[in-house]
Amino acid sequence: MNFEEFKKHFKEGTLKEDAYSFSTEKDYWQWEEAETLKKHYEEIKGQWM
């Protein structure tokens, strides 16, 4: 699933694992960090072109 689907399931509490378990929350924060960095780098890349 992509991050948007993950966020939806996370908020709805419909993940296969407990949404508030350490591993699930860790996955969420790492995925959000990666998506944020990706967006930031794409913006920077767009300035170079």
N, C-alpha and C positions, 0 to 999 in steps of 0.2 A: 504494500500500500504506500501511497505517497504521504508527505507530511500533512497535507490538508485532511486526508482521511484519518490519519493518526490523531490529529488534534480533535476532530469531530468525535471519534470514538472515546478519546481521553475525557473530553468534557461530558459526554453522555454516560460515561461509565460502562461502555460496552466492549472494552478491550477484553481479550482472553485472560489477561493477567489483571491483578488488582491495580487499579489506576493510581493508587497511592503507595504502592510498594516502592522501595528504594530503586530497584532496577528499572521500573517503568518510568518513574520521574526522572531518573538519570538519562534514560533514552530520550525523553521529551526535551530536556534542556540541552542535550548535545545536538539533537536534530535541529532545534530552534537556533542554536548558535551557528551551525553549519549553514542553514538557510539565510540567516542574517549576514554572515560573512560573504556568502555567494552573491547576494544582492548588492552588498557594498562593493565588492570587486568588479561586478558587472557595470556598476555606475562609474567606477574609476576607469575601467576599460573603455567605456563609451566616450569619456573625455579625451582619450588619446587618439581616437579615430576621427 
